[in-house]
Amino acid sequence: QVHLVESGGGLVQAGGSLRLSCAASGNIFSINAVGWYRQAPGKQRELVARIISGGSRNYADSVKGRFTISRDNAKIMVYLQMNSLKPEDTAVYYCNVRGRDYDYWGQGTQVTVSS
């Protein structure tokens, strides 16, 4: 059974930084993409950043230049470095790992940015 566990969320002032981590346990093969999504109250879950097979990175326009996604293939760890945080970045952030036949999600970690 596969589990994804996020950590690193918290409360930070606008302009500050946080680094989210996602640790995967269990056997995961043939990963197509790893990524971070977020969901703010009253809004739909949206893509923040992802790495697709081959190494290409995609970012939401709202976080380009501020957030950086990375992964450690050996440990199946996914990271999200978030700099210059804004109040509108406040949301629950979810880690995602998906392949052709699976789509795994973590339980989420709260990020709150105060103005």
C-alpha positions in Angstrom: 0.0 0.0 0.0 1.3 3.4 -0.9 1.2 6.4 1.4 2.2 10.0 0.8 2.9 12.2 3.8 3.4 15.9 3.5 5.2 18.1 6.0 6.6 21.6 6.2 3.4 23.7 6.2 2.7 26.4 8.8 2.0 30.0 9.4 4.3 32.6 7.8 4.3 36.3 7.1 3.9 37.6 3.6 7.3 37.7 1.9 8.5 34.7 3.9 9.5 31.2 2.7 8.4 27.6 3.4 9.7 24.3 2.1 7.2 21.5 1.8 8.3 17.9 1.7 6.4 14.8 0.5 7.6 11.3 1.5 6.3 8.3 -0.4 6.2 4.8 1.2 5.4 1.6 -0.5 6.2 0.4 -4.0 5.7 2.8 -6.8 6.7 2.0 -10.3 6.6 3.8 -13.6 5.8 7.3 -12.3 4.4 9.6 -14.9 4.3 12.8 -12.8 4.8 14.1 -9.3 3.4 17.3 -8.2 1.9 19.7 -5.7 -1.7 20.9 -5.8 -3.5 23.3 -3.5 -7.0 24.1 -2.4 -8.1 27.3 -0.8 -11.5 27.6 1.0 -14.4 27.7 -1.4 -12.1 27.1 -4.4 -11.3 24.1 -6.5 -8.1 22.2 -6.2 -5.5 23.6 -8.6 -2.1 22.6 -9.9 0.8 24.4 -8.3 3.8 22.6 -9.8 4.7 19.3 -11.2 7.5 17.3 -12.7 6.6 15.0 -15.5 8.5 12.0 -16.8 11.6 13.2 -18.6 12.1 16.0 -16.1 10.0 18.8 -17.5 8.5 21.1 -14.9 5.2 22.9 -15.1 4.2 25.8 -12.8 1.0 27.7 -12.3 1.4 31.2 -13.6 0.7 32.6 -10.1 3.8 30.9 -8.6 6.3 31.2 -11.4 9.5 32.7 -10.3 8.6 32.1 -6.6 8.1 28.4 -6.2 10.5 25.6 -7.2 9.6 21.9 -7.3 12.2 19.2 -7.0 12.4 15.5 -6.4 14.7 12.8 -5.0 14.2 9.8 -7.2 16.1 7.4 -5.0 13.8 8.2 -2.0 10.7 9.1 -3.8 10.6 12.5 -2.1 9.1 15.6 -3.6 9.8 19.1 -2.4 8.3 22.5 -3.0 10.4 25.5 -2.1 8.1 28.5 -1.7 9.6 32.0 -1.6 8.0 35.4 -1.5 4.8 34.0 -0.2 1.6 36.0 -0.5 -1.7 35.8 1.4 -3.3 34.4 -1.7 -1.0 31.4 -1.4 -2.9 30.3 1.7 -4.4 26.9 1.1 -4.1 23.2 1.9 -1.2 21.8 -0.2 -1.4 18.2 -1.5 1.3 16.0 -2.8 0.4 13.8 -5.8 2.1 10.9 -7.5 0.5 9.4 -10.6 1.2 6.7 -13.2 -0.8 5.1 -15.9 -2.9 3.0 -13.5 -2.7 4.9 -10.2 -3.2 8.4 -8.7 -2.0 8.8 -5.1 -2.7 11.8 -2.9 -1.3 12.8 0.5 -3.5 14.1 3.3 -2.5 17.7 2.8 -0.6 20.3 4.8 -1.9 23.7 5.7 0.0 26.8 4.5 -1.2 30.1 5.9 0.3 33.4 4.8 -0.5 36.4 6.9 -0.5 39.9 5.5 
